[in-house]
Amino acid sequence: MPSNKELDNIHIAVASGSIQHRHYLQKMMQGIGLSIVINEPLSERFFRKLEHVSPDVILLDIDESTHDDSGLLDRLLDDVDIPIIFNDVSALTHNHQGEQSRWYAKLLLKIAELTGRPEWEALDVSKVLAASVPGRLTKVRPINVPMDIARNVWLLGASLGGPEMLKHFLLAVPDDLPVAFVLAQHLGESFMALLAEQLDRMTSFSVMQAEEGHVLCHKDVVIVPVDRQLIIDPIGAIELLPINKPTRYSPSIDLVAADIASRYANKAGMIIFSGMGDDAALGAKKMKDLGGQVWAQEPESCVISAMPDNLRLRGLVNISATPVKMAEMLSTYYSSERR
């Protein structure tokens, strides 16, 4: 019987015309360890990506956009020599674990059939679900609930002492806060997955490492990778680009702050927690110049206060407080949007 680790070797290409369906399918399948190598509408770009990756299966989401006159569907069926599973995502509109398990079972058994993996026919889906990241599936947004694409985006920046401060902050953030967080934490690449897992346990928000194509939604906490530059495109989807010019700090809080400020202007903000160094200074100025908020952890509660102190010395900080107090103040800041 395949283990959850063996599922990582199964590569899925998702073709769907719905941003909401793509977002949902990616979270659901990655929650049990399947690897999503393409997650795009059925388009010329989808076919170009197929030339560079080798998915085991294409999952074609059936909705109204599947039936068009462009010839792309015929091309997929006639010219692509990869097994195709036709998926009716409406089968998952009921947010019920039993329904989800049956869907997983059908999907995995179909993969077994199409890829010649007979050992999967004995797959106990309940065990796979139990082995998934704790809380991951329970935080997936039901497909019949409108996806709340982020309007308000705040950067959380931290360095030495940051992870503990972030835990206090996220524990105090209310469940209904209409904000997406992007986290830039100075930390070794090998520790990012552990950080995501630990923070995910502390909050009702969905904490995840950044993924290409993920559409940023309220109640997301997306962790910036060390080795790629994160930007947010005009529809709110994450792009991960090569770092052309090395920066002193990785990930660079300055670069992420500048991108978020440019994209969201007065709907953006940043909170700088405990840390050393002068990263965040340039990004904070850009944030202020474009109408965003800059908050910083007060020095008494920091492990190292150099990074937030640097912003205060430059006159860039709107509010200084403890992590818990800033979470409470953020709730008040958006109180009118939650009525």
The 8 nearest C-alpha neighbors of each residue, nearest first, counted from 0:
[[1, 122, 118, 119, 121, 2, 123, 120],
 [2, 0, 5, 119, 3, 122, 6, 118],
 [1, 3, 5, 4, 0, 6, 127, 130],
 [2, 4, 6, 5, 127, 32, 1, 130],
 [5, 3, 6, 2, 7, 32, 8, 1],
 [6, 4, 2, 7, 3, 8, 1, 9],
 [5, 7, 3, 33, 8, 4, 32, 9],
 [8, 6, 33, 5, 32, 4, 9, 34],
 [9, 7, 6, 5, 10, 34, 33, 4],
 [10, 8, 6, 7, 33, 34, 55, 11],
 [11, 9, 54, 34, 55, 35, 36, 8],
 [10, 12, 35, 54, 56, 57, 36, 34],
 [13, 11, 37, 57, 36, 54, 35, 58],
 [12, 14, 38, 58, 37, 57, 59, 11],
 [15, 13, 59, 40, 41, 39, 60, 38],
 [16, 14, 40, 60, 17, 21, 39, 41],
 [15, 17, 40, 64, 18, 41, 14, 65],
 [16, 18, 20, 19, 15, 21, 40, 64],
 [19, 17, 21, 20, 22, 16, 15, 214],
 [18, 20, 22, 17, 21, 23, 146, 142],
 [19, 21, 23, 17, 22, 18, 24, 15],
 [22, 20, 18, 24, 23, 19, 25, 15],
 [21, 23, 19, 25, 20, 24, 18, 26],
 [22, 24, 20, 26, 21, 25, 19, 27],
 [23, 25, 27, 21, 26, 22, 20, 28],
 [26, 24, 22, 28, 23, 27, 29, 21],
 [27, 25, 29, 23, 24, 28, 30, 22],
 [26, 28, 24, 30, 25, 29, 23, 136],
 [29, 27, 30, 25, 33, 31, 26, 24],
 [28, 30, 32, 33, 26, 31, 27, 25],
 [29, 31, 27, 28, 32, 26, 131, 135],
 [32, 30, 29, 131, 28, 33, 128, 127],
 [31, 33, 29, 7, 6, 30, 3, 34],
 [32, 34, 29, 7, 6, 28, 9, 31],
 [35, 33, 10, 7, 9, 11, 36, 29],
 [36, 34, 11, 37, 10, 12, 33, 25],
 [35, 37, 12, 11, 10, 34, 38, 54],
 [38, 36, 12, 35, 13, 39, 11, 48],
 [39, 37, 13, 12, 14, 21, 36, 35],
 [40, 38, 14, 45, 37, 15, 41, 13],
 [39, 41, 16, 15, 14, 42, 45, 38],
 [40, 42, 14, 45, 15, 39, 16, 71],
 [43, 41, 45, 44, 40, 46, 71, 39],
 [42, 44, 46, 45, 47, 41, 71, 48],
 [43, 45, 47, 42, 46, 48, 41, 39],
 [46, 44, 42, 48, 43, 47, 41, 39],
 [47, 45, 49, 43, 48, 44, 42, 50],
 [48, 46, 44, 49, 50, 45, 43, 51],
 [47, 49, 45, 50, 46, 51, 44, 52],
 [50, 48, 46, 47, 52, 51, 45, 53],
 [49, 51, 48, 47, 52, 46, 53, 45],
 [52, 50, 48, 49, 53, 47, 46, 54],
 [53, 51, 49, 50, 54, 48, 36, 37],
 [52, 54, 55, 49, 51, 10, 50, 36],
 [55, 53, 10, 11, 56, 12, 52, 57],
 [54, 56, 10, 11, 9, 53, 114, 81],
 [55, 57, 82, 11, 54, 83, 81, 58],
 [58, 56, 12, 83, 13, 11, 59, 84],
 [57, 59, 13, 84, 83, 12, 85, 14],
 [60, 58, 14, 85, 86, 84, 13, 57],
 [59, 61, 86, 15, 87, 14, 85, 58],
 [60, 62, 87, 86, 65, 59, 85, 63],
 [63, 61, 64, 65, 60, 87, 16, 66],
 [62, 64, 65, 66, 61, 67, 16, 17],
 [65, 63, 66, 62, 16, 67, 61, 15],
 [66, 64, 63, 62, 61, 67, 16, 72],
 [67, 65, 64, 63, 68, 62, 72, 61],
 [68, 66, 69, 65, 64, 70, 72, 71],
 [67, 69, 70, 66, 71, 72, 65, 73],
 [70, 68, 71, 67, 72, 73, 66, 42],
 [69, 71, 73, 72, 68, 74, 67, 75],
 [72, 70, 74, 69, 73, 75, 42, 41],
 [71, 73, 75, 74, 70, 76, 65, 41],
 [74, 72, 76, 70, 75, 71, 77, 78],
 [73, 75, 71, 77, 72, 78, 76, 70],
 [76, 74, 72, 79, 73, 77, 78, 71],
 [75, 77, 73, 74, 78, 72, 79, 83],
 [78, 76, 74, 75, 73, 79, 80, 72],
 [77, 79, 74, 75, 76, 80, 73, 81],
 [80, 78, 75, 81, 77, 76, 74, 82],
 [79, 81, 78, 82, 77, 76, 75, 83],
 [80, 82, 79, 56, 83, 57, 55, 54],
 [83, 81, 56, 113, 57, 80, 84, 55],
 [84, 82, 57, 56, 58, 81, 85, 59],
 [85, 83, 58, 59, 86, 57, 82, 56],
 [84, 86, 59, 58, 60, 83, 61, 87],
 [85, 87, 60, 61, 59, 88, 84, 58],
 [88, 86, 61, 89, 60, 90, 85, 62],
 [87, 89, 90, 91, 86, 60, 61, 20],
 [88, 90, 91, 92, 87, 142, 143, 93],
 [91, 89, 88, 92, 87, 93, 102, 98],
 [92, 90, 89, 93, 88, 99, 142, 94],
 [93, 91, 89, 142, 143, 90, 94, 141],
 [94, 92, 91, 95, 98, 141, 90, 143],
 [93, 95, 141, 92, 96, 91, 98, 99],
 [96, 94, 98, 93, 97, 99, 91, 92],
 [95, 97, 99, 98, 100, 94, 101, 93],
 [98, 96, 100, 99, 95, 101, 102, 94],
 [97, 99, 101, 95, 100, 96, 102, 91],
 [98, 100, 96, 102, 97, 101, 103, 95],
 [101, 99, 103, 97, 102, 98, 96, 104],
 [100, 102, 104, 98, 103, 99, 105, 97],
 [101, 103, 99, 105, 100, 104, 106, 98],
 [104, 102, 100, 106, 101, 105, 107, 99],
 [103, 105, 101, 107, 102, 106, 108, 124],
 [104, 106, 102, 108, 103, 107, 109, 101],
 [105, 107, 103, 109, 104, 108, 102, 110],
 [108, 106, 110, 104, 109, 105, 103, 111],
 [107, 109, 111, 105, 110, 106, 120, 104],
 [108, 110, 112, 106, 111, 107, 105, 113],
 [111, 109, 107, 113, 108, 112, 114, 106],
 [112, 110, 116, 108, 109, 114, 119, 115],
 [111, 113, 109, 110, 115, 114, 108, 116],
 [112, 114, 110, 111, 115, 109, 82, 56],
 [115, 113, 111, 116, 112, 110, 55, 82],
 [114, 116, 112, 111, 113, 117, 110, 118],
 [115, 117, 111, 118, 114, 119, 112, 110],
 [118, 116, 119, 120, 111, 115, 112, 121],
 [117, 119, 120, 116, 0, 121, 1, 122],
 [120, 118, 122, 121, 117, 111, 116, 0],
 [119, 121, 118, 122, 117, 108, 111, 116],
 [122, 120, 119, 118, 0, 123, 117, 1],
 [123, 121, 119, 120, 0, 124, 1, 118],
 [122, 124, 125, 126, 121, 127, 0, 104],
 [125, 123, 127, 126, 122, 104, 128, 100],
 [124, 126, 128, 127, 123, 129, 100, 130],
 [127, 125, 129, 128, 124, 123, 130, 122],
 [126, 128, 124, 130, 129, 125, 3, 131],
 [127, 129, 125, 131, 126, 130, 124, 31],
 [128, 130, 126, 127, 131, 125, 133, 132],
 [131, 129, 127, 128, 126, 132, 3, 31],
 [132, 130, 128, 31, 129, 30, 133, 127],
 [131, 133, 135, 134, 130, 30, 196, 31],
 [134, 132, 135, 131, 200, 136, 130, 129],
 [133, 135, 137, 136, 132, 138, 200, 199],
 [136, 134, 132, 138, 133, 137, 30, 139],
 [137, 135, 138, 139, 134, 30, 27, 133],
 [136, 138, 134, 135, 139, 140, 133, 96],
 [139, 137, 136, 135, 140, 134, 205, 203],
 [140, 138, 136, 137, 141, 26, 135, 27],
 [139, 141, 142, 138, 144, 23, 146, 137],
 [142, 140, 143, 144, 94, 139, 92, 93],
 [141, 143, 92, 144, 140, 23, 91, 20],
 [142, 144, 92, 141, 145, 93, 140, 89],
 [143, 145, 142, 141, 146, 140, 147, 92],
 [146, 144, 147, 143, 142, 19, 141, 140],
 [147, 145, 148, 19, 144, 216, 140, 142],
 [146, 148, 216, 217, 145, 149, 150, 177],
 [149, 147, 216, 146, 215, 217, 150, 214],
 [150, 148, 216, 217, 151, 215, 179, 147],
 [149, 151, 148, 152, 266, 178, 217, 263],
 [152, 150, 266, 178, 149, 267, 179, 153],
 [151, 153, 179, 267, 178, 180, 150, 149],
 [154, 152, 268, 180, 269, 267, 181, 179],
 [153, 155, 269, 181, 180, 182, 156, 270],
 [154, 156, 182, 270, 269, 181, 271, 183],
 [157, 155, 271, 183, 184, 182, 272, 252],
 [158, 156, 161, 184, 272, 274, 273, 271],
 [157, 159, 274, 185, 161, 184, 273, 160],
 [160, 158, 274, 161, 273, 275, 303, 157],
 [161, 159, 302, 273, 162, 163, 158, 274],
 [160, 162, 157, 164, 273, 158, 159, 163],
 [163, 161, 165, 164, 160, 166, 194, 157],
 [162, 164, 166, 165, 161, 160, 167, 168],
 [165, 163, 161, 167, 166, 162, 168, 322],
 [164, 166, 168, 162, 163, 167, 169, 161],
 [165, 167, 163, 169, 164, 168, 170, 198],
 [168, 166, 164, 170, 165, 169, 323, 322],
 [167, 169, 322, 165, 323, 171, 166, 170],
 [170, 168, 172, 166, 171, 167, 202, 165],
 [169, 171, 167, 168, 202, 201, 172, 166],
 [170, 172, 169, 168, 323, 326, 173, 167],
 [171, 173, 169, 326, 170, 168, 174, 327],
 [174, 172, 175, 176, 171, 330, 326, 327],
 [173, 175, 176, 203, 172, 204, 218, 202],
 [174, 176, 173, 177, 337, 218, 172, 178],
 [175, 177, 173, 178, 174, 330, 218, 172],
 [178, 176, 217, 175, 151, 218, 179, 333],
 [179, 177, 217, 151, 176, 152, 218, 180],
 [180, 178, 217, 152, 219, 218, 216, 149],
 [179, 181, 220, 153, 154, 152, 219, 182],
 [180, 182, 154, 221, 220, 222, 155, 153],
 [181, 183, 155, 222, 154, 221, 223, 156],
 [184, 182, 156, 223, 252, 250, 155, 222],
 [183, 185, 157, 158, 186, 156, 182, 250],
 [186, 184, 158, 249, 250, 157, 183, 248],
 [187, 185, 184, 188, 190, 191, 158, 249],
 [186, 188, 189, 190, 191, 185, 225, 249],
 [187, 189, 190, 191, 225, 186, 224, 226],
 [188, 190, 187, 191, 192, 193, 186, 225],
 [189, 191, 193, 188, 187, 192, 194, 186],
 [192, 190, 194, 193, 188, 189, 195, 187],
 [193, 191, 195, 194, 190, 196, 208, 189],
 [192, 194, 196, 190, 195, 191, 197, 189],
 [193, 195, 191, 197, 192, 196, 198, 190],
 [196, 194, 192, 198, 193, 197, 207, 206],
 [195, 197, 193, 199, 194, 198, 192, 200],
 [198, 196, 194, 199, 200, 195, 193, 201],
 [199, 197, 201, 200, 195, 196, 194, 166],
 [200, 198, 206, 196, 201, 197, 202, 195],
 [199, 201, 198, 197, 202, 196, 134, 133],
 [202, 200, 198, 199, 170, 166, 169, 197],
 [203, 201, 204, 170, 199, 169, 200, 198],
 [202, 204, 174, 205, 201, 138, 199, 218],
 [203, 205, 218, 202, 219, 206, 220, 199],
 [206, 204, 219, 220, 218, 199, 207, 138],
 [207, 205, 220, 199, 195, 221, 219, 204],
 [208, 206, 221, 195, 222, 209, 220, 205],
 [207, 209, 222, 221, 210, 195, 223, 192],
 [210, 208, 221, 222, 223, 207, 224, 211],
 [211, 209, 213, 212, 208, 237, 239, 238],
 [210, 212, 238, 237, 213, 239, 209, 236],
 [213, 211, 237, 236, 214, 210, 238, 38],
 [212, 214, 236, 237, 210, 211, 215, 22],
 [215, 213, 236, 235, 212, 216, 237, 22],
 [214, 216, 235, 149, 236, 148, 213, 219],
 [217, 215, 148, 149, 147, 219, 179, 218],
 [216, 218, 179, 178, 149, 177, 219, 147],
 [219, 217, 204, 179, 178, 216, 205, 220],
 [220, 218, 205, 179, 217, 204, 216, 180],
 [219, 221, 206, 180, 181, 205, 179, 207],
 [220, 222, 181, 207, 209, 208, 182, 206],
 [221, 223, 208, 182, 209, 181, 207, 183],
 [222, 224, 183, 209, 182, 221, 229, 225],
 [225, 223, 226, 227, 222, 250, 209, 208],
 [224, 226, 250, 249, 188, 227, 223, 187],
 [225, 227, 224, 228, 242, 250, 249, 241],
 [228, 226, 241, 240, 242, 239, 224, 225],
 [227, 229, 240, 239, 242, 241, 230, 226],
 [230, 228, 239, 238, 227, 223, 240, 255],
 [229, 231, 238, 237, 258, 232, 239, 228],
 [232, 230, 237, 236, 235, 238, 233, 229],
 [231, 233, 235, 236, 234, 237, 230, 238],
 [234, 232, 235, 231, 236, 262, 237, 263],
 [235, 233, 232, 236, 214, 231, 148, 215],
 [234, 236, 232, 214, 233, 231, 215, 237],
 [237, 235, 214, 212, 213, 232, 231, 234],
 [238, 236, 231, 212, 213, 211, 230, 232],
 [237, 239, 211, 230, 229, 231, 212, 240],
 [240, 238, 229, 228, 227, 211, 230, 237],
 [239, 241, 228, 227, 238, 242, 229, 230],
 [242, 240, 227, 243, 228, 239, 226, 244],
 [241, 243, 228, 227, 244, 240, 245, 226],
 [244, 242, 241, 245, 240, 228, 246, 227],
 [243, 245, 242, 246, 241, 247, 228, 227],
 [246, 244, 242, 243, 247, 248, 249, 251],
 [247, 245, 248, 244, 251, 249, 250, 242],
 [246, 248, 245, 249, 251, 278, 250, 276],
 [249, 247, 251, 246, 250, 278, 185, 252],
 [250, 248, 251, 225, 185, 246, 247, 226],
 [249, 251, 225, 248, 183, 185, 252, 224],
 [250, 252, 249, 248, 253, 254, 255, 246],
 [251, 253, 279, 255, 254, 183, 256, 278],
 [252, 254, 282, 279, 256, 251, 255, 281],
 [255, 253, 257, 251, 256, 252, 258, 282],
 [254, 256, 258, 252, 257, 253, 259, 251],
 [257, 255, 282, 259, 253, 258, 254, 252],
 [256, 258, 282, 260, 254, 255, 259, 285],
 [257, 259, 261, 255, 260, 256, 262, 230],
 [258, 260, 262, 256, 261, 257, 263, 255],
 [261, 259, 264, 286, 257, 263, 258, 262],
 [262, 260, 258, 259, 264, 263, 257, 289],
 [261, 263, 259, 260, 264, 258, 231, 233],
 [262, 264, 266, 267, 260, 259, 261, 265],
 [265, 263, 260, 289, 266, 267, 290, 261],
 [266, 264, 290, 291, 267, 263, 289, 292],
 [267, 265, 151, 263, 264, 291, 152, 150],
 [268, 266, 152, 291, 263, 265, 153, 264],
 [267, 269, 292, 153, 291, 293, 154, 152],
 [268, 270, 154, 153, 293, 155, 294, 292],
 [269, 271, 294, 155, 295, 293, 156, 154],
 [272, 270, 295, 156, 307, 157, 155, 296],
 [271, 273, 157, 296, 161, 295, 156, 274],
 [272, 274, 301, 161, 303, 304, 160, 157],
 [275, 273, 158, 159, 303, 306, 157, 304],
 [274, 276, 305, 306, 303, 159, 158, 304],
 [277, 275, 306, 278, 305, 274, 309, 158],
 [276, 278, 306, 280, 279, 309, 275, 305],
 [277, 279, 280, 276, 252, 253, 306, 251],
 [280, 278, 253, 282, 252, 281, 283, 277],
 [281, 279, 283, 282, 278, 310, 277, 284],
 [282, 280, 284, 283, 279, 253, 285, 278],
 [281, 283, 253, 256, 257, 279, 285, 284],
 [284, 282, 286, 280, 285, 281, 279, 287],
 [283, 285, 287, 281, 286, 282, 288, 280],
 [286, 284, 288, 282, 283, 287, 257, 289],
 [285, 287, 283, 291, 260, 284, 289, 288],
 [288, 286, 284, 291, 290, 289, 285, 283],
 [287, 289, 285, 286, 290, 284, 291, 283],
 [290, 288, 264, 286, 287, 291, 285, 260],
 [289, 291, 265, 287, 288, 264, 286, 292],
 [292, 290, 265, 268, 286, 267, 287, 264],
 [291, 293, 268, 269, 287, 294, 317, 267],
 [294, 292, 269, 316, 317, 268, 270, 283],
 [295, 293, 270, 318, 316, 317, 319, 269],
 [296, 294, 271, 319, 270, 307, 272, 297],
 [295, 297, 272, 320, 321, 319, 271, 307],
 [296, 298, 320, 319, 321, 299, 300, 295],
 [299, 297, 304, 301, 300, 296, 308, 307],
 [298, 300, 301, 297, 304, 302, 321, 296],
 [299, 301, 298, 297, 321, 302, 296, 273],
 [302, 300, 273, 303, 298, 304, 299, 296],
 [301, 303, 160, 273, 304, 300, 159, 274],
 [304, 302, 274, 301, 273, 305, 275, 159],
 [303, 305, 298, 301, 273, 306, 307, 308],
 [306, 304, 275, 308, 307, 303, 309, 274],
 [305, 307, 275, 274, 309, 308, 276, 277],
 [308, 306, 310, 309, 295, 304, 305, 271],
 [309, 307, 311, 305, 310, 306, 304, 312],
 [308, 310, 312, 306, 307, 311, 305, 313],
 [311, 309, 313, 307, 308, 312, 315, 280],
 [310, 312, 308, 314, 313, 309, 316, 315],
 [313, 311, 309, 310, 314, 308, 315, 316],
 [312, 314, 310, 311, 315, 309, 280, 316],
 [315, 313, 311, 312, 316, 310, 317, 309],
 [314, 316, 310, 313, 311, 284, 317, 293],
 [317, 315, 293, 294, 311, 318, 314, 310],
 [316, 318, 293, 294, 292, 315, 319, 295],
 [317, 319, 294, 316, 295, 320, 293, 325],
 [320, 318, 295, 297, 296, 294, 317, 316],
 [321, 319, 297, 296, 325, 324, 322, 318],
 [320, 322, 324, 296, 323, 297, 325, 300],
 [323, 321, 168, 325, 324, 167, 164, 326],
 [324, 322, 168, 326, 325, 321, 171, 167],
 [323, 325, 327, 321, 326, 322, 320, 328],
 [324, 326, 328, 322, 327, 323, 320, 329],
 [327, 325, 329, 172, 323, 324, 328, 171],
 [326, 328, 324, 330, 325, 329, 323, 331],
 [329, 327, 325, 331, 330, 326, 332, 324],
 [328, 330, 332, 326, 331, 327, 325, 333],
 [329, 331, 327, 328, 332, 333, 334, 326],
 [330, 332, 334, 328, 329, 333, 327, 335],
 [331, 333, 329, 330, 334, 328, 335, 327],
 [334, 332, 331, 336, 330, 335, 329, 337],
 [333, 335, 331, 337, 336, 332, 330, 338],
 [334, 336, 337, 333, 338, 332, 331, 330],
 [337, 335, 333, 334, 338, 177, 176, 332],
 [338, 336, 334, 335, 333, 175, 177, 176],
 [337, 335, 336, 334, 333, 175, 176, 177]]
